[in-house]
């Protein structure tokens, strides 16, 4: 049976429907591709792929725990990301870090970088900037990394613990010095409980401890006698001081007499000053009299010279008379 002829209208409708479905599929594929590209771009942007960065090279001796994409943190906030890790020719590890320019202001010339490995948790790469006023860290700078590994001290701690346990075992042995010291301490405590007490425990002999106790008791008795004598002597000294106060500071004491004597001495000094004033006046008068006598003595010298000349002439005259007069007589002349 020959096939029925196809309907041209139905075929055209089917072709139109297939063509629309193909267009919708193509649009959907393009939309999915665009969505994938937008998502990829946003993811790259969120990861900082399009942000301008500043390179930083950190030099370490070991890269254990360090991985690409690891964050460089400052005060707990990520400010950079490890881009790659290389092994240098000298055996050191060079860690290349990209630091965004917006976060580079936290890195300074004096910044310190630490690679810390803890007992629990992943390895962390940290930056410390104590002085934020220092010059900023230049791009491409190379800095040495300080490594802090908490697990590196475990063998040392285990060795120290073993040594401590060995020393503790040596101390707790029966023949150790500590055991002997404890036994001697126990014996000393037993001696303290004996009749001799602490003195017997120190001296080690009960009889000697008793003799020492007797001597101590005798010394205490002597000390009591000396204290009594000292009290009596202090009483006598107090009485003597009281009498001395009465004699010196009393109404009729030495101090009152001394004050009266000082008053009399002041009166005598006043009389002496008055006498000295009168003596000064007399001395002034004597000086005036001496001045007058000095002038009169000059006139007396002239008078004496004239008198002596007259006496010489009288003597010559008497001699001449005696030579001429035959009768002897006393010719001595007496001056007044």
C-alpha positions in Angstrom: 0.0 0.0 0.0 1.6 3.2 -1.0 2.3 5.9 1.7 -0.1 8.7 2.1 1.2 12.0 0.9 2.4 14.3 3.8 0.6 17.4 4.7 2.8 20.5 3.7 1.3 22.6 6.5 2.0 20.0 9.1 5.6 19.6 8.0 6.1 23.4 8.0 4.7 23.6 11.5 7.0 20.8 12.7 10.0 22.5 11.1 9.1 25.8 12.8 8.8 24.1 16.2 12.1 22.3 15.8 13.8 25.6 14.8 12.3 27.4 17.8 13.5 24.6 20.1 17.0 24.8 18.7 17.0 28.6 19.2 15.9 28.2 22.8 18.5 25.6 23.4 21.2 27.8 21.9 20.1 30.7 24.1 20.1 28.5 27.1 23.6 27.3 26.4 24.8 30.9 25.8 23.2 32.0 29.1 24.8 29.1 30.9 28.2 30.0 29.4 27.7 33.7 30.4 26.7 32.7 33.9 29.7 30.5 34.2 32.0 33.2 33.0 30.4 35.8 35.3 30.7 33.4 38.2 34.3 32.6 37.4 35.1 36.3 37.1 33.4 37.1 40.4 35.3 34.2 42.0 38.6 35.5 40.6 37.7 39.0 41.8 36.7 37.8 45.2 40.0 35.9 45.4 41.9 39.1 44.5 43.1 38.1 41.1 42.4 41.5 39.6 43.6 43.5 42.6 47.0 45.3 42.3 49.5 43.6 44.6 53.0 44.2 46.0 55.4 41.3 45.9 57.2 40.2 49.1 59.8 37.4 49.4 60.1 35.6 52.8 63.2 33.4 53.3 62.9 30.4 55.6 65.0 27.3 56.4 62.1 24.9 56.2 58.8 25.0 54.2 57.0 22.3 56.1 53.3 23.3 56.5 53.5 26.1 54.0 51.3 25.8 51.0 50.3 27.9 48.0 47.3 30.0 48.8 48.2 30.3 52.5 47.3 33.6 54.1 49.8 36.1 55.6 48.0 37.5 58.6 48.4 40.7 60.6 46.6 40.9 64.0 44.5 38.0 62.9 43.4 39.5 59.5 44.7 38.2 56.1 46.8 40.8 54.4 48.6 38.7 51.8 48.6 35.3 50.0 51.4 32.9 49.2 51.7 32.7 45.5 54.5 30.1 45.1 57.2 28.4 47.0 60.7 27.9 45.6 63.9 26.2 46.8 67.0 28.5 46.3 70.5 27.4 45.3 71.7 27.8 48.9 69.1 25.4 50.3 66.9 28.1 51.7 63.2 28.3 51.0 61.9 31.4 49.3 58.2 32.1 49.9 56.7 34.5 47.4 53.7 36.5 48.8 51.4 38.9 47.1 50.3 41.7 49.3 47.4 43.9 48.1 48.3 47.6 47.9 45.4 48.4 50.2 46.9 46.1 52.9 50.6 47.0 52.3 50.4 49.9 54.7 50.6 47.5 57.6 54.0 46.3 56.6 57.0 48.5 57.7 60.8 48.3 57.5 60.8 47.0 61.1 58.2 44.4 60.6 58.9 40.8 61.8 57.6 37.7 60.0 57.0 34.5 62.0 56.2 31.0 60.7 54.5 29.3 63.6 53.8 25.6 63.9 51.6 24.5 66.8 50.8 21.1 68.4 47.2 21.5 67.3 46.1 23.3 64.1 47.7 24.3 60.8 50.9 26.3 60.3 50.4 30.0 60.2 52.4 32.8 58.6 52.2 36.0 60.7 53.5 39.6 60.4 54.2 41.9 63.4 54.7 45.6 63.0 55.5 47.2 66.3 56.2 50.8 65.1 53.7 51.9 62.4 55.5 55.2 62.0 58.5 53.5 60.3 59.0 53.8 56.6 56.8 51.4 54.6 58.1 48.1 53.3 59.3 48.6 49.6 57.9 46.2 46.9 60.0 43.1 46.3 61.6 43.3 49.7 63.2 40.1 51.1 62.9 39.3 54.8 64.0 36.5 57.0 61.3 34.4 58.6 61.5 33.5 62.3 60.3 29.9 62.8 58.6 28.8 66.0 57.9 25.1 66.1 56.2 23.9 69.3 56.9 20.2 68.4 60.6 20.8 68.1 60.9 21.0 71.9 59.1 17.7 72.5 62.3 15.5 72.3 64.1 17.9 74.7 61.1 17.8 77.1 61.0 14.0 77.0 64.7 13.9 77.7 64.4 16.3 80.6 61.5 14.3 82.0 63.5 11.1 81.8 66.4 12.8 83.6 64.1 14.1 86.2 62.6 10.7 86.8 66.0 9.2 87.1 67.1 11.8 89.7 63.8 11.2 91.6 64.4 7.4 91.6 68.0 8.1 92.9 66.6 10.3 95.7 64.0 7.8 96.8 66.4 4.8 97.1 66.8 3.2 100.5 70.5 4.0 100.7 70.1 7.6 99.3 71.1 10.7 101.2 67.5 11.8 101.4 66.5 8.6 103.1 69.3 8.8 105.6 68.4 12.4 106.3 64.8 11.4 107.0 66.0 8.7 109.4 68.2 11.2 111.2 65.3 13.7 111.4 63.1 11.0 112.9 65.8 10.2 115.5 66.1 13.9 116.3 62.3 14.2 116.7 62.4 11.2 119.1 65.1 13.0 121.2 63.0 16.1 121.4 60.2 14.0 123.0 62.7 12.6 125.7 63.0 14.3 129.1 66.1 16.3 128.0 64.0 18.1 125.4 65.6 20.2 122.7 68.8 20.7 124.7 69.3 16.9 125.1 68.6 16.4 121.4 71.2 19.0 120.5 73.9 17.8 123.0 73.2 14.1 122.5 73.7 13.3 126.2 71.1 13.4 128.9 73.5 14.0 131.8 75.3 16.8 130.0 71.9 18.3 129.1 70.9 18.2 132.8 74.2 19.9 133.8 73.7 22.5 131.1 70.1 23.1 132.3 71.4 23.6 135.9 73.9 26.1 134.6 71.3 27.9 132.7 69.0 28.0 135.8 71.9 29.4 137.8 72.6 32.0 135.2 68.9 32.9 135.2 69.0 33.4 139.0 72.1 35.5 138.7 70.3 37.5 136.1 67.4 38.1 138.4 69.7 39.3 141.2 71.4 41.6 138.7 68.1 42.9 137.6 67.0 43.6 141.2 70.3 45.5 141.8 69.8 47.4 138.6 66.3 48.4 139.7 67.7 49.6 143.1 70.5 51.5 141.4 68.0 53.1 139.0 65.9 54.2 142.0 69.0 55.8 143.6 69.8 57.5 140.4 66.2 58.8 140.1 66.5 60.2 143.7 69.8 61.8 143.0 68.5 63.4 139.9 65.5 64.7 141.8 67.7 66.2 144.5 70.0 67.7 141.8 66.9 69.2 140.1 65.8 70.7 143.5 69.3 72.1 144.2 69.9 73.4 140.7 66.5 74.4 139.4 64.6 75.1 142.8 63.7 78.5 144.1 66.8 78.7 146.3 68.9 76.6 144.0 72.1 77.3 142.1 70.3 78.6 139.1 68.5 81.3 141.2 71.8 82.2 142.8 73.5 82.3 139.4 70.8 84.6 138.1 71.2 86.9 141.2 75.0 86.9 140.7 74.5 87.8 137.0 72.3 90.7 138.1 75.0 91.9 140.5 77.6 91.4 137.8 75.5 93.6 135.5 75.4 96.3 138.2 79.2 96.1 138.7 79.7 96.4 135.0 77.5 99.5 134.9 79.5 101.0 137.8 82.7 100.1 135.9 81.4 101.8 132.8 80.7 104.9 134.8 84.2 104.8 136.4 85.7 104.3 133.0 83.8 107.4 131.7 85.2 109.4 134.6 88.7 108.1 134.0 88.3 109.0 130.3 87.5 112.6 131.4 90.5 112.7 133.8 92.7 111.4 131.1 91.5 114.2 128.8 92.3 116.7 131.5 95.7 115.1 132.2 96.5 115.3 128.5 95.6 119.0 128.6 97.8 119.5 131.7 100.6 117.6 130.1 100.4 119.9 127.1 100.7 122.9 129.5 103.5 121.3 131.4 105.4 120.6 128.2 105.3 124.4 127.4 106.2 125.3 131.0 109.1 122.9 130.9 110.6 124.7 127.9 110.5 128.0 129.9 112.1 126.2 133.0 114.9 125.0 130.8 115.7 128.6 129.7 115.4 129.8 133.3 117.6 127.0 134.6 120.3 127.8 132.0 120.2 131.4 133.0 120.3 130.4 136.7 123.3 128.1 136.1 125.1 131.0 134.3 124.4 133.3 137.3 125.6 130.6 139.7 128.8 130.2 137.8 129.4 133.9 137.9 128.6 134.0 141.7 131.0 131.1 142.2 133.7 132.9 140.3 133.0 136.0 142.4 133.2 134.0 145.7 136.4 132.4 144.6 137.8 135.7 143.7 136.7 137.1 147.2 138.2 134.1 149.0 141.4 134.5 147.2 141.5 138.1 148.1 139.9 137.7 151.6 142.3 136.1 154.1 139.7 134.6 156.5 138.3 131.2 155.8 134.6 130.6 155.5 132.1 128.2 154.1 131.6 129.1 150.5 129.2 126.3 149.5 126.1 127.6 147.8 122.9 125.5 148.2 120.3 125.8 145.5 116.7 125.6 146.6 
